[in-house]
Amino acid sequence: RRMAQFVAAALLLLLCGVLAVFLTFRLERPCGCATDSQEPSIPPRGVPEKLQQPQSAQRLPIAMLTVPYGNITNGKYLLWEHEEGRAYIDGGFRYYNGSLVVPRKGFYRVFLQTLYEIDTSHFVGKHFLVLSSFVTVYQQSYNEDRPLLTAEDTVFCNDYKKDNVDYVKKSLFTSGTFKLDTNDKLHVTSSHPDFMPKNEYQSFFGAQLVFD
């Protein structure tokens, strides 16, 4: 009986020793947390690369065109400066020969400002003069220009004749948001392009993607 008690006590001491070693090992390494040499995270499969990029890395389609210093028309369309001065195009927009080409499908804010400077000598024999500026869009599905924006003002000539005014200035502005398709072409026409001063701060035209 005394031998059995001795064996039981020895087994109990051995068990306590094993438990102490195990607890010491667990305290030194509490979990399988990653060390300083972590591997870089890998994007989940199936997520498009475009969505993985930060928003700032995505180029926003935007265009700002200004009145040119040279020829202002090509047939019925107004011509624009797209590289010099305050003019620029980005995000896939293209410009050539009066056409601003939409880079991708989406909703775009389109805007136009035209300033007219009229010599009052043109008022002789006239009661009024109607100034108009238009933005149109050429879509392949329609195969023709369709109206988008119109700005219009009427100058009553007699109001200026009696004041002996040499020049009259009128500024027209219009803007709106429209759904446009890839490769749609935006154009501008004017009732009196010869009255537009060649100043980039006074007459400009452009578009900007609002959302897809």
Order of alpha helices (4+ residues) and beta strands (2+ residues): alpha-alpha-beta-beta-beta-beta-beta-beta-beta-beta-beta-alpha-beta-beta-beta
